[in-house]
Amino acid sequence: MSSRSLQGAVKTAVAVATAAAFALTAAPAHAASDDPDPSVWTTLSKTYQATSKYGYEAFAAGGGYARTDTCVSDPTEGGMGYHYVNYKNIDSLDPAKPAALLYADGSDFVEGRRLVAVEWVVKDSGQAAPTLFGQTFQKDQLPGYFTLHAWIYKPNPKGLFAPWNPEVVCPKA
């Protein structure tokens, strides 16, 4: 094999290996086996773009999100964390306008609270449960409302759209 042919074969092998590495990283690292169709991530990218700026808790207020100091958890299901609510976004089905940002703190975070999920909230006026991302909203997680969570900033072993995350732990009172 000539030196020129060998160089071409090496370049081809490197190109294939690089393409394979990028293909493996295209899916979210925390996608569970029961998560929705991968195409959902295309729409969820709008949510990332709109909410990633709130990764630092102090910026949530600038986006109209009011801080709550109650960490929501269930002893058997797990936690949701602290809700920061933008009341203007209640009833929104826009991927870029979730009604709540969910923050949690814990030993794996350097300091303060960290953005872990987002939530859409729609008033239950007797209509059928709304859908977003191909998911039907949960009824009565919040009495009188339909809700849908998306755990896009912290892995959730129960699934991307599960209401509770067993890895979110609230401080003991």
Secondary structure, 3 states (H helix, E strand, C coil): CCHHHHHHHHHHHHHHHHHHHHHHHCCCCCCCCCCCCCCHHHHHHHHHHHHHHHCEHHHCHHHCCEEEEEEEEECCCEEEEEEEECHHHCCCCCCCCCCEEEEECCCCCCCCCEEEEEEEEEECCCCCCCEECCEECEECCCCCEEEEEECCCCCCCCCCCCCCECCCCCCCC
